[in-house]
Amino acid sequence: MAGEGTIDGVSALGLLDDEAILLDEAALALAALDNPDADLAAYRRQIALWTARLLARDAGVGAADRARALAAVLADEGGFVGDDRTYDDPANADLIRVIDRRRGLPVALAILYVALARRVGWTAEALNVPGHVLIRIGADADSVLVDPFDRGRILAAHDVRELLARMLGRDARPEPAHFAALGNCSTLVRLLSNQATRARQAGDVARALELHERMTAIAPAFSGLWWERARLEQLLGRVVDARASLSSMLETTRDPALRRRIAAALDALARSIN
């Protein structure tokens, strides 16, 4: 079914409890906004095929064995790998294009790995590692860390230290916050944030705003997203829209200092209109 992704459909994600969001379905809906002629049914059939292949494997109950089975289906058979040659290509954060090209950013590949694992009933979650999303397969007592960007490789402790050193500097040490689980909504926001950051760096403010509109649609309770959206709207001269975004932000926080900051920004925008 071509062109199923609409902003109204994506906005419905913001009404769901986090655990009710299906990562792959949601990421496809977001990608469909930029690929209106895409046949989403074909991508769903492909995901169903990978799910069937994973189910056909005798992965056992161990997290490491399950991680290897997942990598066999997506990396070995499917050919998915991180795009380290054209890393900043926006296609790397568009799940439709990622599936077409078989390469992408860590967060986009993590969505595929996590979604596929969950479809067969395994415990899996994306992790909020700075600069490089990893995934955890299994429960805490029997879990492994996996790098979907590196063909689903299981990481040892020294691999994790090396990764953090690359992302945060040579003196970085693993901390619990580095491996906090990303909720489904937060994972989707991180996916879109990658695109928005690259658009802003390229000077495409209109595209960055479009992506922030999507982020505030799926995560209306994330206050910081409204602030950035208002800033982008102001840059484009859309002062009335910027005031509306700040008013929406005001509804998401009870922090007195932040509310004073929002009120001051609203006053400044009001003065700019008069």
C-alpha positions as CSV (number, residue, x, y, z in Angstrom):
1,M,0.0,0.0,0.0
2,A,1.8,3.1,-1.2
3,G,2.0,6.3,0.7
4,E,0.6,5.1,4.0
5,G,2.7,7.4,6.1
6,T,1.0,10.7,7.0
7,I,1.7,13.2,9.7
8,D,-1.7,12.4,11.2
9,G,-0.8,8.7,11.4
10,V,2.6,9.5,13.0
11,S,0.9,11.9,15.5
12,A,-1.1,8.9,16.8
13,L,2.2,7.5,18.1
14,G,2.3,10.3,20.6
15,L,-0.9,8.9,22.1
16,L,0.4,5.4,22.7
17,D,2.0,4.1,25.8
18,D,5.7,3.6,25.1
19,E,5.5,-0.2,25.4
20,A,2.7,-0.3,22.8
21,I,4.9,1.2,20.1
22,L,6.2,-1.3,17.6
23,L,9.6,0.1,16.6
24,D,9.8,-1.2,13.1
25,E,6.2,-0.2,12.2
26,A,6.7,3.2,13.7
27,A,10.1,3.7,11.9
28,L,8.5,2.7,8.6
29,A,5.7,5.1,9.1
30,L,8.2,7.9,9.7
31,A,10.2,6.9,6.7
32,A,7.0,6.9,4.6
33,L,6.7,10.6,5.1
34,D,9.8,11.1,2.9
35,N,9.0,8.1,0.6
36,P,5.3,8.6,-0.3
37,D,5.4,6.1,-3.2
38,A,6.9,3.3,-1.1
39,D,5.0,0.1,-0.8
40,L,5.0,-0.4,2.9
41,A,3.4,-3.8,2.5
42,A,6.5,-5.0,0.7
43,Y,8.7,-3.9,3.6
44,R,6.4,-5.6,6.1
45,R,6.6,-8.8,4.1
46,Q,10.4,-8.6,4.2
47,I,10.5,-8.1,7.9
48,A,8.1,-11.1,8.3
49,L,10.5,-13.2,6.2
50,W,13.4,-12.3,8.4
51,T,11.3,-13.1,11.4
52,A,10.5,-16.6,9.9
53,R,14.1,-17.2,9.2
54,L,15.0,-16.3,12.8
55,L,12.3,-18.6,14.2
56,A,13.6,-21.4,12.0
57,R,17.0,-21.2,13.7
58,D,17.7,-23.3,16.8
59,A,18.9,-20.4,18.9
60,G,18.3,-22.0,22.2
61,V,17.7,-19.8,25.3
62,G,21.2,-18.3,25.8
63,A,21.5,-14.6,25.0
64,A,24.8,-15.0,23.2
65,D,23.3,-17.8,21.0
66,R,20.3,-15.6,20.2
67,A,22.5,-12.6,19.4
68,R,24.5,-14.8,17.0
69,A,21.3,-16.0,15.4
70,L,20.1,-12.5,15.0
71,A,23.4,-11.4,13.4
72,A,23.2,-14.5,11.0
73,V,19.8,-13.4,9.7
74,L,20.4,-9.7,9.4
75,A,24.1,-9.3,8.8
76,D,25.2,-12.6,7.2
77,E,22.1,-13.4,5.2
78,G,20.6,-9.9,4.9
79,G,23.9,-8.0,4.4
80,F,23.1,-5.3,6.9
81,V,26.2,-3.3,8.0
82,G,27.0,0.2,9.3
83,D,27.7,2.8,6.6
84,D,31.1,4.0,7.6
85,R,31.8,5.4,4.1
86,T,28.9,7.8,3.8
87,Y,27.9,8.0,7.4
88,D,26.2,11.4,7.2
89,D,24.0,10.4,4.3
90,P,20.4,11.1,5.5
91,A,19.4,7.8,4.0
92,N,21.2,6.1,6.9
93,A,18.4,7.2,9.3
94,D,15.5,6.4,7.0
95,L,14.3,2.8,7.6
96,I,13.0,2.4,4.1
97,R,16.3,3.5,2.6
98,V,18.2,1.5,5.2
99,I,16.4,-1.7,4.1
100,D,16.9,-0.9,0.4
101,R,20.6,-0.2,0.8
102,R,21.3,-2.7,3.6
103,R,23.3,-0.1,5.5
104,G,22.6,2.7,8.0
105,L,23.4,4.4,11.3
106,P,23.7,2.5,14.5
107,V,20.3,3.6,15.7
108,A,18.5,2.6,12.5
109,L,20.1,-0.8,12.5
110,A,19.4,-1.2,16.2
111,I,15.7,-0.7,15.5
112,L,15.8,-3.6,13.0
113,Y,17.7,-5.9,15.5
114,V,15.5,-5.0,18.5
115,A,12.2,-5.3,16.5
116,L,13.1,-8.6,15.0
117,A,14.2,-10.0,18.4
118,R,11.0,-8.9,20.0
119,R,8.9,-10.4,17.2
120,V,10.2,-13.8,18.2
121,G,9.6,-13.2,21.9
122,W,13.2,-12.3,23.0
123,T,14.2,-9.6,25.4
124,A,15.9,-6.8,23.5
125,E,16.4,-3.1,23.9
126,A,18.4,-0.2,22.4
127,L,20.9,1.5,24.7
128,N,21.6,5.2,25.0
129,V,25.3,4.9,24.4
130,P,26.8,8.4,23.6
131,G,27.3,8.7,19.8
132,H,26.8,5.0,19.0
133,V,23.6,3.1,19.9
134,L,24.2,-0.5,21.0
135,I,21.6,-3.1,21.8
136,R,21.2,-5.5,24.7
137,I,19.9,-9.0,24.1
138,G,18.6,-11.0,27.1
139,A,17.9,-10.2,30.7
140,D,20.4,-8.6,33.1
141,A,21.8,-11.9,34.4
142,D,22.2,-13.4,31.0
143,S,22.6,-10.5,28.6
144,V,25.1,-9.5,25.9
145,L,25.9,-6.2,24.3
146,V,25.7,-6.2,20.5
147,D,26.9,-3.6,17.9
148,P,24.5,-3.7,15.0
149,F,26.8,-1.2,13.1
150,D,29.5,-3.9,13.2
151,R,27.5,-6.8,11.7
152,G,25.9,-7.7,15.0
153,R,29.2,-8.4,16.8
154,I,29.0,-9.3,20.5
155,L,31.1,-6.9,22.5
156,A,33.5,-7.8,25.3
157,A,34.3,-5.4,28.1
158,H,37.4,-4.1,26.3
159,D,35.4,-3.5,23.2
160,V,33.0,-1.3,25.2
161,R,35.9,0.7,26.7
162,E,37.4,1.3,23.3
163,L,34.0,2.4,21.9
164,L,33.5,4.9,24.7
165,A,37.1,6.2,24.3
166,R,36.3,6.9,20.6
167,M,33.1,8.7,21.5
168,L,34.0,10.5,24.7
169,G,37.8,10.6,24.8
170,R,40.5,8.3,25.9
171,D,39.9,8.8,29.7
172,A,36.2,7.8,29.5
173,R,35.1,5.0,31.7
174,P,31.9,3.0,31.4
175,E,29.1,4.4,33.6
176,P,25.5,3.1,34.1
177,A,24.1,6.1,32.3
178,H,26.0,5.1,29.2
179,F,24.0,1.9,29.0
180,A,20.5,3.1,30.0
181,A,17.8,1.5,28.0
182,L,16.2,3.7,25.4
183,G,12.4,3.6,25.4
184,N,10.7,3.1,22.1
185,C,9.7,6.8,21.7
186,S,13.2,7.9,22.7
187,T,14.7,5.6,20.1
188,L,12.5,7.1,17.4
189,V,13.4,10.6,18.5
190,R,17.1,9.7,18.4
191,L,16.6,8.4,14.8
192,L,15.0,11.7,13.8
193,S,17.5,13.8,15.7
194,N,20.2,12.4,13.6
195,Q,18.5,13.6,10.4
196,A,17.6,17.0,12.0
197,T,21.2,17.6,13.1
198,R,22.6,16.9,9.7
199,A,19.9,19.1,8.0
200,R,20.8,22.0,10.4
201,Q,24.5,21.5,9.8
202,A,23.8,21.8,6.0
203,G,21.9,25.0,6.6
204,D,18.5,23.5,5.7
205,V,16.5,25.0,8.5
206,A,13.2,24.2,6.8
207,R,14.1,20.5,6.8
208,A,15.3,20.6,10.3
209,L,12.0,22.1,11.4
210,E,10.0,19.5,9.5
211,L,11.9,16.8,11.4
212,H,11.3,18.6,14.7
213,E,7.6,18.8,13.9
214,R,7.6,15.0,13.6
215,M,9.5,14.6,16.9
216,T,7.1,16.8,18.8
217,A,4.2,14.8,17.2
218,I,5.5,11.5,18.5
219,A,7.0,12.8,21.8
220,P,4.9,15.8,22.9
221,A,6.0,15.4,26.5
222,F,9.7,15.9,25.6
223,S,10.1,19.6,26.5
224,G,13.4,20.2,24.8
225,L,12.0,19.3,21.4
226,W,9.5,22.2,21.6
227,W,12.3,24.6,22.5
228,E,14.3,23.7,19.4
229,R,11.2,23.7,17.3
230,A,10.4,27.2,18.4
231,R,14.0,28.3,17.7
232,L,13.8,26.9,14.2
233,E,10.4,28.5,13.6
234,Q,11.8,31.9,14.7
235,L,14.7,31.5,12.4
236,L,12.2,31.1,9.5
237,G,10.3,34.1,10.6
238,R,7.3,32.0,11.8
239,V,6.9,33.9,15.1
240,V,3.3,33.0,15.7
241,D,4.2,29.3,15.3
242,A,7.2,29.7,17.6
243,R,4.9,31.2,20.3
244,A,2.5,28.2,19.9
245,S,5.5,25.8,20.3
246,L,6.6,27.5,23.4
247,S,3.1,27.4,24.8
248,S,3.0,23.7,24.1
249,M,6.4,23.4,25.9
250,L,4.9,25.3,28.9
251,E,2.3,22.6,29.2
252,T,5.0,19.9,29.5
253,T,6.9,21.1,32.5
254,R,6.4,22.2,36.1
255,D,10.0,23.3,36.7
256,P,9.8,26.9,37.9
257,A,13.1,28.0,36.3
258,L,12.2,26.5,33.0
259,R,8.8,28.0,33.1
260,R,10.3,31.4,33.7
261,R,12.6,31.0,30.8
262,I,9.7,30.0,28.5
263,A,7.6,33.0,29.7
264,A,10.5,35.3,29.0
265,A,10.9,33.9,25.5
266,L,7.1,34.3,24.9
267,D,7.3,37.9,26.0
268,A,10.2,38.6,23.7
269,L,8.3,37.0,20.7
270,A,5.2,39.0,21.6
271,R,7.3,42.2,21.5
272,S,8.7,41.3,18.1
273,I,5.2,41.1,16.7
274,N,4.1,44.5,18.0
